[in-house]
Amino acid sequence: GKKSGHGVYRWPAETLPDAALPPVMIGAESVTVRSDNVTELDDVLLLETEGETALALSIKHHRPVVVYDLCASDTVV
């Protein structure tokens, strides 16, 4: 396929993706799990969505916030 270069369509080598970025954990001062849906990574809050935007939560908590949606399976559409 288009992403791997193997499959229905063949894509030239010059379209290969760049190397992956390093993991976030390298150099992180601390990772703290507060509950099943709240994690802190340095000064950033990682929160499972409950309907509020990341901007609204960032203003509320006075710090950077990343909001994610719960994935019930390994399948992403």
C-alpha positions in Angstrom: 0.0 0.0 0.0 0.9 3.7 -0.1 2.3 3.8 3.5 4.5 0.7 3.3 5.4 0.6 -0.3 4.3 -3.0 -0.4 0.9 -4.0 -1.8 -1.3 -2.9 -4.7 0.7 0.3 -5.6 4.4 0.5 -5.8 5.9 3.8 -4.6 9.4 5.0 -5.4 12.1 5.0 -2.7 12.1 8.8 -2.5 8.6 8.8 -1.0 9.7 6.7 2.0 8.8 8.4 5.4 11.3 10.1 7.5 12.8 8.3 10.5 10.6 8.0 13.5 10.9 10.7 16.2 12.5 9.6 19.5 10.1 8.5 22.3 8.7 11.2 24.6 10.1 9.5 27.7 13.7 10.4 26.9 14.6 13.3 29.2 11.2 13.5 30.8 11.5 14.6 34.5 8.5 12.6 35.7 5.5 10.6 34.6 2.8 10.3 37.2 -0.5 8.4 36.7 -3.2 10.1 38.8 -6.0 7.7 37.7 -7.1 5.6 34.8 -7.8 8.7 32.7 -5.3 11.3 34.1 -1.5 11.2 33.5 1.1 13.9 34.1 4.2 14.1 31.9 6.4 16.8 33.3 4.1 19.8 33.4 1.6 18.4 30.8 -1.7 16.8 31.7 -2.9 13.9 29.5 -6.7 13.6 30.0 -9.3 11.2 28.5 -11.9 13.4 26.9 -15.1 14.2 28.8 -16.4 16.7 26.3 -14.3 19.7 27.1 -11.7 21.0 24.7 -7.9 20.9 25.5 -7.9 24.7 25.5 -10.7 25.0 28.1 -9.0 22.4 30.3 -5.6 24.2 29.9 -7.2 27.4 31.1 -8.9 25.6 34.0 -5.7 23.8 35.2 -3.3 26.6 34.3 -1.0 24.2 32.4 -0.7 22.5 29.0 -3.3 19.8 28.4 -3.6 17.0 25.8 -7.0 15.4 25.4 -7.4 11.9 23.9 -10.4 9.7 23.1 -10.7 6.2 24.5 -9.9 3.5 22.0 -11.9 0.4 22.8 -9.8 -1.9 20.5 -6.6 -2.0 18.5 -8.5 -1.1 15.3 -8.2 2.5 14.2 -10.4 3.7 11.3 
